[in-house]
Amino acid sequence: MNKILVVNKPNNLTSSFVVNKLKRFFSSSKAGHSGTLDPLAEGVLVIFLGSMTKIIPFINENIKRYKVKMLLGLETDTLDIAGQITKSSGMKELNELDINKVVKNFQGEYEYEPPQYSAIRVNGKRSYKNAREGNFVEIPKRKSTISSIRINKIGSSTLELDIECSKGTYVRSLVRDIGLALGTFGTVVNLTRTSTGSFSLDKSNDFYALLRGENPEFYELSNLFPVTVVNKEVVNQLRKLTNHKNVDISLISKQLEVNPINIVASNESPLLIVKNKYDDYGKYICSEIKFF
């Protein structure tokens, strides 16, 4: 099976568990995913089955959207409610105007310290593995972009936020830093990824419904990249080339020069990924091709 499947990952399951479970369920030769979600988090997880794993490096998921509920007054070692409490404090009186001002200050470029419990490699080892062993190492600060942050609800000790941010942003770190900016601490209670790139929660499959045998709704490849249908023999001629990183794609079609990424197919079965190179003026130079 060579398909793209958008799944609503339940909380308390790892992304790899969900991927491997569905790989076996659909009897796929291989499976991969883009954009890991924390076990506590739920929401959009994009799974690529079979030869579709080859398009993962070409997927644009630079913009991600989240809904998060944060608890004020506590900080944990994992920066979410599943961790051990490390810090606590009382709450100073804050009005809605003050809270909005503090939260809005995080919009724009955001420099932060990633969580100790993260998949970031430090000296070749995942940070969360060090943390589980009690070895807390310094993780270099990172920068991301918070393009939008909006308060949905203010509770007595909670905030509910809508966040749009760049790829690689750790929302747990953002929640921690918002708590500190409010003069207290903050930790994640609930986190839902509502979209990543062009993949959205409202078009996702329920994980447990799939396992019960509900018909899956697969994501169409043509929603990601332009698809050009050709005679299979044309692609077979390209296979004979010794250099697949410097190909004149006009051998197939001049139209393939227009878009940065293209899919070449035969009878709607994808055969080839085309990645175009352009000069500084946008003029086509050559293409790198990858076979399914």
Secondary structure, 3 states (H helix, E strand, C coil): CCCEEEEEECCCCCHHHHHHHHHHHCCCCCEEEECCCCCCCEEEEEEEEHHHHHHHHHCCCCEEEEEEEEEECEEECCCECCCCEEEECCCCCCCHHHHHHHHHCCCEEEEECCCCCCCCEECCEEHHHHHHCCCCCCCCCEEEEEEEEEEEEECCCEEEEEEEEECCCCHHHHHHHHHHHCCCCEEEEEEEEEEECCEEHHHCEEHHHHHCCCCCCEECHHHCCCEEECCHHHHHHHHCCCCCCCECHHHCCHHHHCCCEEEEEECCEEEEEEEEEECCCCCEEEEEEEEC
